[in-house]
Amino acid sequence: MTSGPEARPVPSADIFAKCPSRTLDDYRTAEDLGLNPFYRELSSEIGPTITYAGTEAIMLGSNNYLGLTTDPRVKKAAMEAVGRYGTGVTGSRLLNGTLPLHRELEELLADWVGMETALVFTTGYQANLGLISTLVAEGDAVFCDSAAHASLVDGARLADGALRAFFHNRPNSLRRGLRSWRSQPDAGGVLVAVDGIYSMEGDWAPLAEIRGLCDEYEARLLVDEAHALGVVGPEGAGTAAATGVRADLIMSTFSKSLASCGGFIAGPVDVIGFLRLFCRPILFTASNVPASLGAALAAAKIARQEDWRREVVVRLAGRLRSGLADLGYNVGGPTESAIVPVHIDDLVKTGLLWRALLDRGVYTNCSLPPAVQRPMLRTSVMATHTEEHIDRALEAFGDVAREGIIDAERERVLALLQVGEPNELSQQF
């Protein structure tokens, strides 16, 4: 520990010297103990159940919210796209990577979210990275919610403008930041970036209040609808549509409800045109493979038409949430989304719960700092789950709670890790 300013690590002449680390040691130890939840290999398609290590498990760890990755219509569209256009375009959108599928998909997406036009990117991460790093110039600022997705934050870090954060879902914190920024005589433009539904907790941004602040302080509003598109709002158009809030820009991905991989930005014609010409991540990245475009296009059409999917996914998520709460698990406050967090607040217990559930045929996601503020299991539901799937998952959670194995195993694991308290562990297994 140091009493003054934080000591900077002394650089090494060997750039590889930083790679061996306590974090890596803990990761390997967790692997040896069977408690490493990362990079697990799944040997089946990602549906309501999956095959892991040769056995079936209920999948509560996927963003396949509408269950469309296994839909025959989506599979057929992907195969037809490959049959017509091949396996890849081997070039950027700018040069030889734009297909008729791009145009059709962009028109559908813009109409869906109520924007003038849209631009499709190869990944959702790339979409946020490209938008913010291109749009926020020197003298401008981007204000990000402190729980905003990493792609929003990293885009802001790459931008020439300033990055400012405000407390999660705290409009008053945003107000203070905007007021301070506008008090500067040379302050430029402002972009406020929020998730419509936050990926870990499943909570909604207070869009009406944020929109009001953007209007008051002459800021533009970007809403990342990655975890909302297809799940909430009229025709599944997302949180902005659900709340009647006008966003200046909408971003979303294909890798959740749209059963594919990619992303898009939707907004005014001039802004999208600016991105087409100056956004480096789209100019210098190979375009989407045809299969991803075909699948996303088919999934988007289905998502808009089949209301039962969002009705079922929200209802089943509510069933899971209330059942876990009845068992004594901390699932946070009520929210309308496909996501159900299970807060553990202890790194070792989180890993042990993940393993115990997997042993009982339930696959969940371990979310650990720094990705989240405190350790938790992130569970999510699909429209293709059944009530029986949810009840079986709740039975597994109940068995673990009744057997009391987590507290007993925690002491053994801590002894093997040779630490006294969980907060002495590094931030990841």
C-alpha positions in Angstrom: 0.0 0.0 0.0 1.1 3.6 -0.6 0.0 6.6 1.3 0.5 9.2 -1.5 -0.6 9.1 -5.1 -1.0 5.6 -6.5 2.3 4.1 -7.5 2.7 3.4 -11.2 4.1 0.0 -12.1 7.6 0.1 -13.4 7.6 -0.8 -17.2 9.5 -3.9 -18.2 11.7 -4.1 -21.2 9.8 -7.3 -22.2 6.3 -6.6 -23.3 5.3 -10.2 -22.3 6.4 -9.6 -18.7 2.9 -8.5 -17.7 1.2 -11.7 -18.8 2.0 -14.0 -15.9 -0.1 -12.6 -13.1 -2.1 -13.4 -10.0 -5.3 -13.2 -12.0 -4.0 -15.9 -14.4 -2.9 -18.0 -11.5 -6.4 -17.8 -9.9 -7.9 -18.6 -13.3 -5.8 -21.8 -13.6 -6.6 -22.8 -10.0 -10.3 -22.3 -10.6 -9.9 -24.6 -13.7 -8.2 -27.2 -11.6 -11.0 -27.0 -9.0 -13.7 -27.3 -11.7 -14.9 -23.8 -10.9 -13.9 -21.9 -14.0 -17.1 -20.8 -15.7 -15.5 -19.3 -18.8 -14.8 -20.7 -22.3 -16.9 -23.8 -21.7 -17.5 -25.9 -24.9 -21.1 -26.6 -25.9 -21.7 -29.4 -28.3 -25.2 -28.6 -29.6 -27.2 -25.8 -30.9 -28.2 -23.1 -28.4 -31.8 -23.8 -27.7 -33.9 -24.0 -24.5 -31.6 -27.0 -23.7 -28.0 -27.6 -24.7 -25.5 -30.5 -24.5 -22.6 -29.9 -22.2 -20.0 -32.5 -21.4 -22.2 -35.1 -23.0 -25.3 -34.4 -20.9 -28.4 -32.2 -21.4 -28.7 -29.0 -19.4 -31.4 -26.3 -19.4 -29.9 -23.2 -21.0 -30.3 -20.1 -18.8 -27.2 -18.5 -20.1 -28.1 -17.4 -23.6 -29.2 -14.1 -25.2 -31.4 -16.1 -27.6 -34.4 -14.3 -26.1 -36.9 -15.2 -28.8 -35.6 -18.7 -29.4 -35.0 -18.0 -33.1 -31.5 -19.6 -33.4 -33.2 -22.9 -33.9 -36.2 -21.8 -35.9 -36.3 -23.6 -39.3 -37.2 -20.4 -41.1 -34.2 -18.6 -39.9 -31.9 -21.6 -40.6 -33.3 -21.8 -44.1 -32.7 -18.1 -44.8 -29.1 -18.4 -43.7 -28.5 -21.4 -45.9 -30.2 -19.7 -48.9 -28.0 -16.7 -48.4 -24.9 -18.9 -48.5 -26.2 -20.6 -51.6 -26.6 -17.3 -53.4 -23.7 -15.3 -52.1 -21.2 -17.8 -50.8 -19.7 -18.1 -47.4 -18.1 -14.6 -47.2 -17.7 -11.3 -49.1 -14.0 -10.9 -48.4 -14.1 -7.1 -48.3 -15.4 -4.1 -46.5 -18.8 -2.5 -46.9 -17.1 0.4 -48.7 -15.6 -1.6 -51.5 -17.1 -5.0 -52.4 -18.9 -6.0 -49.2 -22.4 -4.5 -49.6 -25.1 -7.0 -50.7 -28.8 -6.6 -51.5 -29.3 -8.2 -48.1 -27.7 -5.2 -46.5 -30.1 -2.8 -48.2 -33.2 -4.9 -47.4 -32.2 -5.4 -43.8 -31.3 -1.7 -43.3 -34.7 -0.6 -44.6 -36.5 -3.1 -42.4 -34.6 -2.1 -39.2 -35.0 1.6 -39.8 -38.8 1.2 -40.2 -39.0 -1.1 -37.2 -37.4 1.4 -34.8 -38.9 4.5 -36.4 -35.8 6.1 -37.9 -35.0 7.5 -41.3 -32.3 5.0 -42.2 -29.9 2.5 -40.8 -26.4 1.2 -41.2 -25.5 -2.5 -40.6 -22.1 -3.3 -39.0 -20.4 -6.7 -38.7 -20.8 -6.8 -34.9 -22.7 -4.8 -32.4 -19.6 -3.9 -30.5 -18.2 -2.4 -33.7 -21.4 -0.4 -34.2 -21.1 1.4 -30.9 -17.3 1.7 -31.2 -17.6 3.2 -34.7 -20.5 5.5 -34.0 -19.1 7.2 -30.9 -15.4 7.4 -32.0 -16.5 9.0 -35.3 -19.2 11.3 -34.0 -17.7 12.7 -30.8 -15.0 15.0 -32.0 -12.5 17.2 -30.2 -14.4 19.7 -28.1 -17.5 17.4 -27.8 -18.4 15.1 -24.9 -20.2 11.8 -24.5 -22.0 11.1 -21.2 -22.3 7.4 -20.5 -24.3 5.7 -17.8 -21.8 4.1 -15.4 -23.4 0.6 -16.2 -23.2 1.2 -20.0 -22.0 -1.6 -22.2 -18.2 -1.8 -22.7 -18.6 -1.0 -26.4 -20.1 2.4 -25.5 -17.3 3.2 -23.1 -14.6 2.0 -25.4 -16.1 4.0 -28.3 -15.9 7.1 -26.0 -12.3 6.3 -25.1 -11.3 6.2 -28.7 -13.1 9.4 -29.5 -11.2 12.7 -29.6 -13.8 14.3 -27.4 -14.3 14.0 -23.6 -15.8 11.0 -21.8 -18.0 11.7 -18.8 -19.8 9.2 -16.7 -23.0 9.6 -14.5 -24.3 7.3 -11.8 -26.4 4.4 -13.1 -30.0 5.4 -13.8 -29.5 8.6 -11.8 -30.9 11.5 -13.9 -29.8 14.0 -11.2 -26.2 12.9 -11.7 -26.6 13.4 -15.5 -28.1 16.8 -14.9 -25.1 17.9 -12.8 -22.7 16.7 -15.5 -24.6 18.4 -18.3 -24.9 21.6 -16.4 -21.2 21.7 -15.7 -20.3 20.9 -19.3 -22.6 23.7 -20.6 -21.1 26.2 -18.2 -17.9 26.0 -20.2 -17.6 28.8 -22.8 -16.1 26.5 -25.4 -18.3 23.4 -24.8 -19.1 21.5 -28.0 -21.8 19.0 -28.8 -23.0 16.3 -26.4 -24.1 12.7 -26.9 -25.8 10.9 -24.0 -25.4 7.1 -24.3 -27.6 4.7 -22.3 -28.7 1.1 -22.6 -32.5 0.7 -22.9 -32.3 -2.5 -20.9 -29.1 -3.1 -19.0 -27.5 -6.5 -19.8 -26.7 -7.7 -16.3 -29.6 -6.6 -14.2 -32.3 -6.3 -16.8 -33.4 -2.9 -15.5 -34.6 -0.1 -17.8 -33.1 3.3 -18.3 -35.4 6.2 -17.2 -35.6 7.4 -20.8 -38.3 10.0 -20.3 -36.2 11.9 -17.7 -33.1 11.5 -19.7 -34.8 12.7 -22.9 -36.0 15.8 -20.9 -32.4 16.6 -19.8 -31.1 16.1 -23.4 -33.7 18.7 -24.6 -32.8 21.1 -21.8 -29.1 20.9 -22.4 -29.1 20.5 -26.1 -27.7 17.0 -26.1 -28.4 14.1 -28.5 -29.6 10.8 -27.1 -28.3 7.3 -28.1 -30.3 4.3 -26.9 -28.6 0.9 -27.1 -31.5 -1.5 -27.5 -29.4 -4.7 -27.7 -31.3 -6.4 -24.9 -34.7 -4.8 -25.6 -35.2 -5.2 -29.4 -37.7 -8.0 -30.0 -38.5 -8.3 -26.3 -40.4 -5.1 -25.4 -42.4 -2.4 -27.1 -44.8 -2.4 -30.0 -43.7 -5.1 -32.4 -40.7 -5.5 -30.1 -39.3 -2.2 -31.2 -37.5 -1.6 -27.9 -37.7 0.6 -24.8 -37.8 3.9 -26.6 -40.9 2.8 -28.5 -42.4 1.2 -25.4 -42.0 4.5 -23.4 -42.9 6.8 -26.3 -39.5 8.5 -26.0 -37.8 10.0 -29.1 -34.2 8.8 -29.4 -31.9 10.6 -31.8 -30.0 7.4 -32.5 -30.9 3.8 -31.9 -28.3 1.0 -31.8 -29.0 -2.7 -31.5 -27.5 -6.1 -32.3 -28.3 -9.3 -34.2 -26.8 -11.5 -31.6 -29.7 -11.5 -29.1 -33.2 -11.7 -30.4 -32.2 -11.8 -34.0 -30.4 -15.1 -33.8 -27.3 -14.0 -35.7 -24.2 -11.8 -35.4 -23.9 -8.1 -36.3 -25.3 -4.8 -35.3 -26.8 -1.5 -36.6 -27.1 2.2 -36.0 -30.4 3.9 -37.0 -30.9 7.6 -37.2 -31.1 10.7 -39.5 -30.0 10.3 -43.1 -27.1 12.9 -42.7 -25.7 11.2 -39.6 -25.8 7.7 -41.2 -24.3 9.2 -44.4 -21.5 10.7 -42.3 -20.7 7.3 -40.7 -20.7 5.6 -44.2 -17.9 8.0 -45.2 -15.8 8.5 -42.1 -16.4 5.6 -39.6 -13.1 3.7 -39.6 -14.5 0.5 -38.0 -16.9 0.1 -40.9 -14.4 1.2 -43.6 -11.7 -1.2 -42.5 -13.6 -4.2 -41.4 -14.8 -7.1 -43.6 -18.6 -7.0 -44.1 -21.0 -9.5 -42.5 -21.0 -13.0 -43.9 -24.1 -13.6 -46.0 -25.4 -16.3 -43.6 -25.6 -13.7 -40.7 -27.5 -11.3 -42.9 -30.0 -13.8 -44.1 -30.6 -15.1 -40.6 -31.0 -11.6 -39.1 -33.4 -10.6 -41.9 -35.6 -13.6 -41.4 -35.5 -13.3 -37.6 -36.4 -9.6 -37.7 -39.5 -10.3 -39.8 -40.6 -13.1 -37.4 -39.9 -10.9 -34.3 -42.1 -8.1 -35.5 -45.0 -10.5 -36.4 -45.1 -13.1 -33.6 -46.2 -11.2 -30.5 -46.5 -14.4 -28.6 -42.7 -14.7 -28.3 -42.2 -11.5 -26.3 -45.3 -12.3 -24.2 -43.9 -15.7 -23.3 -40.4 -14.7 -22.6 -41.4 -11.9 -20.2 -43.9 -14.1 -18.5 -41.4 -17.0 -18.0 -38.8 -14.6 -16.8 -41.3 -13.3 -14.2 -42.0 -16.9 -13.2 -38.2 -17.6 -12.7 -37.7 -14.3 -10.8 -40.6 -14.9 -8.4 -39.6 -18.5 -7.9 -36.0 -17.6 -7.1 -37.1 -14.9 -4.7 -39.4 -17.4 -2.9 -36.3 -19.6 -2.5 -34.5 -16.8 -0.8 -32.3 -15.7 -3.7 -31.6 -12.0 -4.2 -32.9 -11.2 -7.7 -33.1 -7.4 -7.4 -36.3 -5.4 -8.2 -39.0 -6.3 -10.6 -38.5 -5.5 -14.2 -39.9 -6.4 -17.6 -37.1 -8.2 -19.5 -35.7 -11.6 -20.3 -32.9 -11.2 -17.8 -33.0 -12.4 -14.1 -29.9 -11.6 -12.0 -29.0 -13.7 -9.0 -26.8 -11.6 -6.7 -24.3 -13.5 -4.5 -21.8 -10.8 -3.4 -19.1 -13.4 -2.8 -16.7 -14.5 -5.5 -16.2 -18.0 -4.3 -19.9 -18.7 -3.6 -20.8 -17.4 -7.1 -18.4 -20.0 -8.7 -19.7 -22.7 -6.4 -23.3 -22.0 -7.2 -22.6 -22.0 -10.9 -20.9 -25.4 -10.6 -23.6 -26.9 -8.4 -26.3 -25.8 -10.8 -24.4 -27.2 -13.8 -24.0 -30.5 -12.0 -27.8 -30.5 -11.7 -28.4 -29.7 -15.3 -28.8 -25.9 -15.4 -26.4 -23.8 -17.4 -26.1 -20.2 -16.1 -23.6 -17.3 -16.6 -21.1 -16.2 -14.0 -20.7 -12.5 -14.0 -17.7 -11.2 -12.0 -15.9 -7.9 -11.4 -14.8 -5.8 -13.3 -17.7 -6.7 -15.7 -20.1 -6.1 -12.8 -19.7 -4.3 -9.5 -20.4 -7.4 -7.5 -20.4 -11.1 -8.3 -23.6 -12.6 -9.6 -25.1 -15.2 -11.7 -26.9 -13.8 -14.8 -29.8 -15.9 -16.0 -32.0 -15.3 -19.0 -35.0 -16.9 -20.5 -36.1 -17.8 -24.1 -39.5 -17.7 -25.6 -39.0 -21.4 -26.5 -38.5 -22.4 -22.8 -41.5 -24.1 -21.3 -42.9 -23.8 -17.8 -41.5 -27.3 -17.1 -38.0 -26.0 -18.0 -38.4 -23.1 -15.6 -39.7 -25.4 -12.8 -36.8 -27.8 -13.3 -34.4 -25.0 -13.0 -36.0 -23.7 -9.9 -35.9 -27.2 -8.4 -32.1 -27.2 -9.0 -31.7 -23.8 -7.3 -33.9 -25.1 -4.4 -31.8 -28.3 -4.0 -28.6 -26.3 -3.8 -30.1 -23.9 -1.2 -31.6 -26.8 0.9 -28.4 -28.9 0.9 -26.3 -26.0 2.1 -23.3 -27.1 0.1 -22.1 -23.6 -0.9 -21.1 -22.5 2.6 -19.3 -25.8 3.3 -17.4 -25.8 0.0 -16.5 -22.2 0.3 -14.1 -22.8 3.2 -12.5 -25.7 1.4 -11.9 -23.6 -1.7 -10.5 -20.7 0.3 -8.0 -23.0 1.9 -6.9 -24.4 -1.4 -6.5 -20.8 -2.8 -4.5 -19.9 0.3 -6.4 -16.7 1.1 -8.5 -15.7 4.1 -11.2 -13.6 2.5 -12.9 -13.6 -0.9 -12.0 -10.0 -1.5 -8.4 -11.0 -1.5 -9.0 -13.0 -4.6 -8.2 -11.2 -7.8 -11.1 -9.8 -9.8 -11.7 -12.9 -11.9 -11.2 -16.7 -11.4 
